[in-house]
Amino acid sequence: MSLFKTVTPKEISDNPFKLIGDDWALVTCGTPEKFNTMTVSWGGVGIMWGKPVVHTFIRPQRYTFEFTEKNEYFSMCFFDEAHRDALKLCGSKSGRDCDKVKETGLTPAFTENGVPYFEEARLVLICKKMYSQFLSEESITDSQSVDKWYNGDYHKMYISEIVSVLTK
Ligand SMILES: Cc1cc2nc3c(=O)[nH]c(=O)nc-3n(C[C@H](O)[C@H](O)[C@H](O)COP(=O)(O)O)c2cc1C
């Protein structure tokens, strides 16, 4: 039996700066047969086109990128501090080279339409892509950030509707 209950985005009481910037998240995307997960700590939540959304930024060299390009849905999972090591692993190794589920011991779960997430999460956002676009050098007005963060590998930004929120 699932320990999760469904709430609305407005019922999430976490501070988003801490939630994304400090706690970090796992972006997990694919199908029950084949999925991948990676750690993110950049992004945001808000409203777009009248809908609750997440903004996610994924570099094209990530294995996860292949999945976010091919699939309409993904999840963002947030965890207690006890799972920090799992997030460190998912943010330093690639699913191309290892089985992150095996190495972290996390337990995959799937929504009715097959979107992967993890049982150990304390908060799960099920997200449906609405818009995606690569960041570009000419659009970045803060040139210091170009020098500091990029070597031609501009993130792709995804704006995705939060279609469901699971919490414990
Ligand atoms: C704390 C932390 C935050 C990260 N945030 C992002 C991010 O927002 N976007 C991104 O593209 N990579 C980010 N990464 C890097 C990826 O998680 C990392 O490259 C990962 O190994 C990619 O795995 P994959 O190749 O299996 O997709 C972050 C890594 C860490 C440790």
The ligand as a Gaussian input file, in Angstrom:
#p B3LYP/6-31G(d) Opt

LIG

0 1
 C       23.758000      18.996000      -6.115000
 C       23.778000      18.763000      -7.600000
 C       22.922000      19.485000      -8.412000
 C       22.896000      19.296000      -9.806000
 N       22.022000      20.034000     -10.572000
 C       21.990000      19.841000     -11.904000
 C       21.053000      20.563000     -12.706000
 O       20.218000      21.341000     -12.220000
 N       21.100000      20.350000     -14.061000
 C       21.992000      19.495000     -14.641000
 O       21.994000      19.350000     -15.874000
 N       22.872000      18.783000     -13.888000
 C       22.869000      18.925000     -12.547000
 N       23.731000      18.181000     -11.770000
 C       24.637000      17.204000     -12.412000
 C       23.979000      15.848000     -12.695000
 O       23.171000      15.419000     -11.606000
 C       25.094000      14.798000     -12.940000
 O       25.863000      15.195000     -14.052000
 C       24.571000      13.389000     -13.109000
 O       25.664000      12.500000     -12.930000
 C       23.912000      13.139000     -14.450000
 O       23.503000      11.802000     -14.491000
 P       23.018000      11.078000     -15.817000
 O       24.158000      11.121000     -16.819000
 O       22.700000       9.659000     -15.371000
 O       21.803000      11.801000     -16.300000
 C       23.767000      18.363000     -10.381000
 C       24.630000      17.602000      -9.571000
 C       24.634000      17.792000      -8.182000
 C       25.544000      16.976000      -7.303000

